[in-house]
Amino acid sequence: MLGVADDLGPLIKDYVVIVDKSTVPVGTADKVIARIKAGTKKAFDVVSNPEFLREGFAVTDFMKPDRIVVGLSSKAAEAVMTEVYEPLCVKAAS
């Protein structure tokens, strides 16, 4: 994973949100951020978005999640992740 972080820095041209979709050890995001920062001066955010997919139901669980967990640290990243997940969220009837 850290090798990928090394490769990402030079590819960033504009603000981007990088999403870690795995359950990883505490402190991994800090390591990823440091490695990407070493390769770019552009703005970016790294967010943690672990998966809760059941075997045999991955597509259904992704398309109709019973929960969405996102770890982030900026309003910009929050706006991006809200836009990504909004179509998948069931709106409560008024």
Chimera marker file (.cmm) of the C-alpha trace (Angstrom):
<marker_set name="trace">
<marker id="1" x="0.000" y="0.000" z="0.000" r="1" g="1" b="0" radius="0.5"/>
<marker id="2" x="2.780" y="2.458" z="0.784" r="1" g="1" b="0" radius="0.5"/>
<marker id="3" x="4.322" y="1.822" z="-2.620" r="1" g="1" b="0" radius="0.5"/>
<marker id="4" x="1.086" y="3.008" z="-4.192" r="1" g="1" b="0" radius="0.5"/>
<marker id="5" x="1.205" y="6.125" z="-1.987" r="1" g="1" b="0" radius="0.5"/>
<marker id="6" x="4.699" y="6.848" z="-3.337" r="1" g="1" b="0" radius="0.5"/>
<marker id="7" x="3.347" y="6.606" z="-6.890" r="1" g="1" b="0" radius="0.5"/>
<marker id="8" x="0.328" y="8.860" z="-6.285" r="1" g="1" b="0" radius="0.5"/>
<marker id="9" x="2.088" y="12.093" z="-5.315" r="1" g="1" b="0" radius="0.5"/>
<marker id="10" x="3.503" y="12.945" z="-8.758" r="1" g="1" b="0" radius="0.5"/>
<marker id="11" x="0.143" y="12.151" z="-10.403" r="1" g="1" b="0" radius="0.5"/>
<marker id="12" x="-1.868" y="14.722" z="-8.412" r="1" g="1" b="0" radius="0.5"/>
<marker id="13" x="-2.582" y="17.801" z="-10.537" r="1" g="1" b="0" radius="0.5"/>
<marker id="14" x="-5.606" y="19.254" z="-8.674" r="1" g="1" b="0" radius="0.5"/>
<marker id="15" x="-7.276" y="18.643" z="-5.314" r="1" g="1" b="0" radius="0.5"/>
<marker id="16" x="-8.172" y="14.976" z="-4.943" r="1" g="1" b="0" radius="0.5"/>
<marker id="17" x="-9.596" y="12.681" z="-2.275" r="1" g="1" b="0" radius="0.5"/>
<marker id="18" x="-7.790" y="9.365" z="-1.919" r="1" g="1" b="0" radius="0.5"/>
<marker id="19" x="-10.007" y="6.698" z="-0.349" r="1" g="1" b="0" radius="0.5"/>
<marker id="20" x="-8.609" y="3.776" z="1.601" r="1" g="1" b="0" radius="0.5"/>
<marker id="21" x="-11.337" y="1.119" z="1.313" r="1" g="1" b="0" radius="0.5"/>
<marker id="22" x="-9.722" y="-1.367" z="3.665" r="1" g="1" b="0" radius="0.5"/>
<marker id="23" x="-9.702" y="-1.955" z="7.367" r="1" g="1" b="0" radius="0.5"/>
<marker id="24" x="-6.102" y="-1.065" z="8.178" r="1" g="1" b="0" radius="0.5"/>
<marker id="25" x="-4.108" y="-0.644" z="11.377" r="1" g="1" b="0" radius="0.5"/>
<marker id="26" x="-4.297" y="2.636" z="13.301" r="1" g="1" b="0" radius="0.5"/>
<marker id="27" x="-1.740" y="5.101" z="11.931" r="1" g="1" b="0" radius="0.5"/>
<marker id="28" x="-1.831" y="3.860" z="8.338" r="1" g="1" b="0" radius="0.5"/>
<marker id="29" x="-3.491" y="7.029" z="7.022" r="1" g="1" b="0" radius="0.5"/>
<marker id="30" x="-0.720" y="9.164" z="8.564" r="1" g="1" b="0" radius="0.5"/>
<marker id="31" x="1.901" y="7.038" z="6.790" r="1" g="1" b="0" radius="0.5"/>
<marker id="32" x="0.038" y="7.262" z="3.489" r="1" g="1" b="0" radius="0.5"/>
<marker id="33" x="-0.314" y="11.046" z="3.813" r="1" g="1" b="0" radius="0.5"/>
<marker id="34" x="3.400" y="11.466" z="4.538" r="1" g="1" b="0" radius="0.5"/>
<marker id="35" x="4.404" y="9.364" z="1.535" r="1" g="1" b="0" radius="0.5"/>
<marker id="36" x="2.075" y="11.247" z="-0.821" r="1" g="1" b="0" radius="0.5"/>
<marker id="37" x="3.203" y="14.641" z="0.525" r="1" g="1" b="0" radius="0.5"/>
<marker id="38" x="6.774" y="13.693" z="-0.315" r="1" g="1" b="0" radius="0.5"/>
<marker id="39" x="5.768" y="13.578" z="-3.994" r="1" g="1" b="0" radius="0.5"/>
<marker id="40" x="3.472" y="16.592" z="-4.407" r="1" g="1" b="0" radius="0.5"/>
<marker id="41" x="2.779" y="20.149" z="-3.327" r="1" g="1" b="0" radius="0.5"/>
<marker id="42" x="-0.869" y="19.889" z="-4.455" r="1" g="1" b="0" radius="0.5"/>
<marker id="43" x="-3.767" y="19.689" z="-2.003" r="1" g="1" b="0" radius="0.5"/>
<marker id="44" x="-5.259" y="16.277" z="-1.239" r="1" g="1" b="0" radius="0.5"/>
<marker id="45" x="-7.060" y="14.407" z="1.495" r="1" g="1" b="0" radius="0.5"/>
<marker id="46" x="-6.888" y="10.765" z="2.518" r="1" g="1" b="0" radius="0.5"/>
<marker id="47" x="-10.065" y="9.270" z="3.954" r="1" g="1" b="0" radius="0.5"/>
<marker id="48" x="-10.747" y="5.900" z="5.495" r="1" g="1" b="0" radius="0.5"/>
<marker id="49" x="-13.849" y="4.092" z="4.251" r="1" g="1" b="0" radius="0.5"/>
<marker id="50" x="-13.862" y="0.473" z="5.464" r="1" g="1" b="0" radius="0.5"/>
<marker id="51" x="-16.053" y="-2.071" z="3.697" r="1" g="1" b="0" radius="0.5"/>
<marker id="52" x="-18.876" y="-3.988" z="5.337" r="1" g="1" b="0" radius="0.5"/>
<marker id="53" x="-19.603" y="-6.506" z="2.601" r="1" g="1" b="0" radius="0.5"/>
<marker id="54" x="-21.035" y="-9.948" z="3.231" r="1" g="1" b="0" radius="0.5"/>
<marker id="55" x="-19.796" y="-12.891" z="1.197" r="1" g="1" b="0" radius="0.5"/>
<marker id="56" x="-22.191" y="-13.484" z="-1.683" r="1" g="1" b="0" radius="0.5"/>
<marker id="57" x="-23.896" y="-10.111" z="-1.209" r="1" g="1" b="0" radius="0.5"/>
<marker id="58" x="-21.083" y="-7.658" z="-2.005" r="1" g="1" b="0" radius="0.5"/>
<marker id="59" x="-22.874" y="-5.831" z="-4.839" r="1" g="1" b="0" radius="0.5"/>
<marker id="60" x="-26.149" y="-5.595" z="-2.912" r="1" g="1" b="0" radius="0.5"/>
<marker id="61" x="-24.354" y="-4.446" z="0.236" r="1" g="1" b="0" radius="0.5"/>
<marker id="62" x="-22.465" y="-1.801" z="-1.743" r="1" g="1" b="0" radius="0.5"/>
<marker id="63" x="-25.523" y="-0.520" z="-3.607" r="1" g="1" b="0" radius="0.5"/>
<marker id="64" x="-27.802" y="-0.547" z="-0.522" r="1" g="1" b="0" radius="0.5"/>
<marker id="65" x="-25.521" y="-0.122" z="2.488" r="1" g="1" b="0" radius="0.5"/>
<marker id="66" x="-26.970" y="-0.517" z="5.965" r="1" g="1" b="0" radius="0.5"/>
<marker id="67" x="-24.201" y="1.752" z="7.260" r="1" g="1" b="0" radius="0.5"/>
<marker id="68" x="-21.556" y="4.029" z="5.827" r="1" g="1" b="0" radius="0.5"/>
<marker id="69" x="-18.449" y="4.761" z="7.874" r="1" g="1" b="0" radius="0.5"/>
<marker id="70" x="-16.020" y="7.419" z="6.693" r="1" g="1" b="0" radius="0.5"/>
<marker id="71" x="-13.050" y="8.786" z="8.605" r="1" g="1" b="0" radius="0.5"/>
<marker id="72" x="-11.994" y="12.181" z="7.335" r="1" g="1" b="0" radius="0.5"/>
<marker id="73" x="-10.504" y="15.419" z="8.535" r="1" g="1" b="0" radius="0.5"/>
<marker id="74" x="-11.682" y="18.195" z="6.209" r="1" g="1" b="0" radius="0.5"/>
<marker id="75" x="-14.910" y="19.762" z="4.983" r="1" g="1" b="0" radius="0.5"/>
<marker id="76" x="-13.670" y="19.393" z="1.389" r="1" g="1" b="0" radius="0.5"/>
<marker id="77" x="-13.291" y="15.623" z="1.789" r="1" g="1" b="0" radius="0.5"/>
<marker id="78" x="-16.681" y="15.460" z="3.515" r="1" g="1" b="0" radius="0.5"/>
<marker id="79" x="-18.314" y="17.207" z="0.549" r="1" g="1" b="0" radius="0.5"/>
<marker id="80" x="-16.731" y="14.776" z="-1.919" r="1" g="1" b="0" radius="0.5"/>
<marker id="81" x="-17.706" y="11.687" z="0.067" r="1" g="1" b="0" radius="0.5"/>
<marker id="82" x="-21.255" y="13.000" z="0.570" r="1" g="1" b="0" radius="0.5"/>
<marker id="83" x="-21.563" y="13.439" z="-3.199" r="1" g="1" b="0" radius="0.5"/>
<marker id="84" x="-20.264" y="9.908" z="-3.788" r="1" g="1" b="0" radius="0.5"/>
<marker id="85" x="-22.636" y="8.239" z="-1.338" r="1" g="1" b="0" radius="0.5"/>
<marker id="86" x="-25.740" y="10.407" z="-1.675" r="1" g="1" b="0" radius="0.5"/>
<marker id="87" x="-27.216" y="8.381" z="-4.567" r="1" g="1" b="0" radius="0.5"/>
<marker id="88" x="-26.870" y="5.200" z="-2.486" r="1" g="1" b="0" radius="0.5"/>
<marker id="89" x="-28.591" y="6.565" z="0.607" r="1" g="1" b="0" radius="0.5"/>
<marker id="90" x="-32.285" y="5.885" z="1.052" r="1" g="1" b="0" radius="0.5"/>
<marker id="91" x="-34.165" y="9.093" z="1.745" r="1" g="1" b="0" radius="0.5"/>
<marker id="92" x="-36.681" y="8.898" z="4.570" r="1" g="1" b="0" radius="0.5"/>
<marker id="93" x="-40.245" y="9.643" z="3.481" r="1" g="1" b="0" radius="0.5"/>
<marker id="94" x="-41.535" y="12.990" z="4.719" r="1" g="1" b="0" radius="0.5"/>
<link id1="1" id2="2" r="1" g="1" b="0" radius="0.2"/>
<link id1="2" id2="3" r="1" g="1" b="0" radius="0.2"/>
<link id1="3" id2="4" r="1" g="1" b="0" radius="0.2"/>
<link id1="4" id2="5" r="1" g="1" b="0" radius="0.2"/>
<link id1="5" id2="6" r="1" g="1" b="0" radius="0.2"/>
<link id1="6" id2="7" r="1" g="1" b="0" radius="0.2"/>
<link id1="7" id2="8" r="1" g="1" b="0" radius="0.2"/>
<link id1="8" id2="9" r="1" g="1" b="0" radius="0.2"/>
<link id1="9" id2="10" r="1" g="1" b="0" radius="0.2"/>
<link id1="10" id2="11" r="1" g="1" b="0" radius="0.2"/>
<link id1="11" id2="12" r="1" g="1" b="0" radius="0.2"/>
<link id1="12" id2="13" r="1" g="1" b="0" radius="0.2"/>
<link id1="13" id2="14" r="1" g="1" b="0" radius="0.2"/>
<link id1="14" id2="15" r="1" g="1" b="0" radius="0.2"/>
<link id1="15" id2="16" r="1" g="1" b="0" radius="0.2"/>
<link id1="16" id2="17" r="1" g="1" b="0" radius="0.2"/>
<link id1="17" id2="18" r="1" g="1" b="0" radius="0.2"/>
<link id1="18" id2="19" r="1" g="1" b="0" radius="0.2"/>
<link id1="19" id2="20" r="1" g="1" b="0" radius="0.2"/>
<link id1="20" id2="21" r="1" g="1" b="0" radius="0.2"/>
<link id1="21" id2="22" r="1" g="1" b="0" radius="0.2"/>
<link id1="22" id2="23" r="1" g="1" b="0" radius="0.2"/>
<link id1="23" id2="24" r="1" g="1" b="0" radius="0.2"/>
<link id1="24" id2="25" r="1" g="1" b="0" radius="0.2"/>
<link id1="25" id2="26" r="1" g="1" b="0" radius="0.2"/>
<link id1="26" id2="27" r="1" g="1" b="0" radius="0.2"/>
<link id1="27" id2="28" r="1" g="1" b="0" radius="0.2"/>
<link id1="28" id2="29" r="1" g="1" b="0" radius="0.2"/>
<link id1="29" id2="30" r="1" g="1" b="0" radius="0.2"/>
<link id1="30" id2="31" r="1" g="1" b="0" radius="0.2"/>
<link id1="31" id2="32" r="1" g="1" b="0" radius="0.2"/>
<link id1="32" id2="33" r="1" g="1" b="0" radius="0.2"/>
<link id1="33" id2="34" r="1" g="1" b="0" radius="0.2"/>
<link id1="34" id2="35" r="1" g="1" b="0" radius="0.2"/>
<link id1="35" id2="36" r="1" g="1" b="0" radius="0.2"/>
<link id1="36" id2="37" r="1" g="1" b="0" radius="0.2"/>
<link id1="37" id2="38" r="1" g="1" b="0" radius="0.2"/>
<link id1="38" id2="39" r="1" g="1" b="0" radius="0.2"/>
<link id1="39" id2="40" r="1" g="1" b="0" radius="0.2"/>
<link id1="40" id2="41" r="1" g="1" b="0" radius="0.2"/>
<link id1="41" id2="42" r="1" g="1" b="0" radius="0.2"/>
<link id1="42" id2="43" r="1" g="1" b="0" radius="0.2"/>
<link id1="43" id2="44" r="1" g="1" b="0" radius="0.2"/>
<link id1="44" id2="45" r="1" g="1" b="0" radius="0.2"/>
<link id1="45" id2="46" r="1" g="1" b="0" radius="0.2"/>
<link id1="46" id2="47" r="1" g="1" b="0" radius="0.2"/>
<link id1="47" id2="48" r="1" g="1" b="0" radius="0.2"/>
<link id1="48" id2="49" r="1" g="1" b="0" radius="0.2"/>
<link id1="49" id2="50" r="1" g="1" b="0" radius="0.2"/>
<link id1="50" id2="51" r="1" g="1" b="0" radius="0.2"/>
<link id1="51" id2="52" r="1" g="1" b="0" radius="0.2"/>
<link id1="52" id2="53" r="1" g="1" b="0" radius="0.2"/>
<link id1="53" id2="54" r="1" g="1" b="0" radius="0.2"/>
<link id1="54" id2="55" r="1" g="1" b="0" radius="0.2"/>
<link id1="55" id2="56" r="1" g="1" b="0" radius="0.2"/>
<link id1="56" id2="57" r="1" g="1" b="0" radius="0.2"/>
<link id1="57" id2="58" r="1" g="1" b="0" radius="0.2"/>
<link id1="58" id2="59" r="1" g="1" b="0" radius="0.2"/>
<link id1="59" id2="60" r="1" g="1" b="0" radius="0.2"/>
<link id1="60" id2="61" r="1" g="1" b="0" radius="0.2"/>
<link id1="61" id2="62" r="1" g="1" b="0" radius="0.2"/>
<link id1="62" id2="63" r="1" g="1" b="0" radius="0.2"/>
<link id1="63" id2="64" r="1" g="1" b="0" radius="0.2"/>
<link id1="64" id2="65" r="1" g="1" b="0" radius="0.2"/>
<link id1="65" id2="66" r="1" g="1" b="0" radius="0.2"/>
<link id1="66" id2="67" r="1" g="1" b="0" radius="0.2"/>
<link id1="67" id2="68" r="1" g="1" b="0" radius="0.2"/>
<link id1="68" id2="69" r="1" g="1" b="0" radius="0.2"/>
<link id1="69" id2="70" r="1" g="1" b="0" radius="0.2"/>
<link id1="70" id2="71" r="1" g="1" b="0" radius="0.2"/>
<link id1="71" id2="72" r="1" g="1" b="0" radius="0.2"/>
<link id1="72" id2="73" r="1" g="1" b="0" radius="0.2"/>
<link id1="73" id2="74" r="1" g="1" b="0" radius="0.2"/>
<link id1="74" id2="75" r="1" g="1" b="0" radius="0.2"/>
<link id1="75" id2="76" r="1" g="1" b="0" radius="0.2"/>
<link id1="76" id2="77" r="1" g="1" b="0" radius="0.2"/>
<link id1="77" id2="78" r="1" g="1" b="0" radius="0.2"/>
<link id1="78" id2="79" r="1" g="1" b="0" radius="0.2"/>
<link id1="79" id2="80" r="1" g="1" b="0" radius="0.2"/>
<link id1="80" id2="81" r="1" g="1" b="0" radius="0.2"/>
<link id1="81" id2="82" r="1" g="1" b="0" radius="0.2"/>
<link id1="82" id2="83" r="1" g="1" b="0" radius="0.2"/>
<link id1="83" id2="84" r="1" g="1" b="0" radius="0.2"/>
<link id1="84" id2="85" r="1" g="1" b="0" radius="0.2"/>
<link id1="85" id2="86" r="1" g="1" b="0" radius="0.2"/>
<link id1="86" id2="87" r="1" g="1" b="0" radius="0.2"/>
<link id1="87" id2="88" r="1" g="1" b="0" radius="0.2"/>
<link id1="88" id2="89" r="1" g="1" b="0" radius="0.2"/>
<link id1="89" id2="90" r="1" g="1" b="0" radius="0.2"/>
<link id1="90" id2="91" r="1" g="1" b="0" radius="0.2"/>
<link id1="91" id2="92" r="1" g="1" b="0" radius="0.2"/>
<link id1="92" id2="93" r="1" g="1" b="0" radius="0.2"/>
<link id1="93" id2="94" r="1" g="1" b="0" radius="0.2"/>
</marker_set>
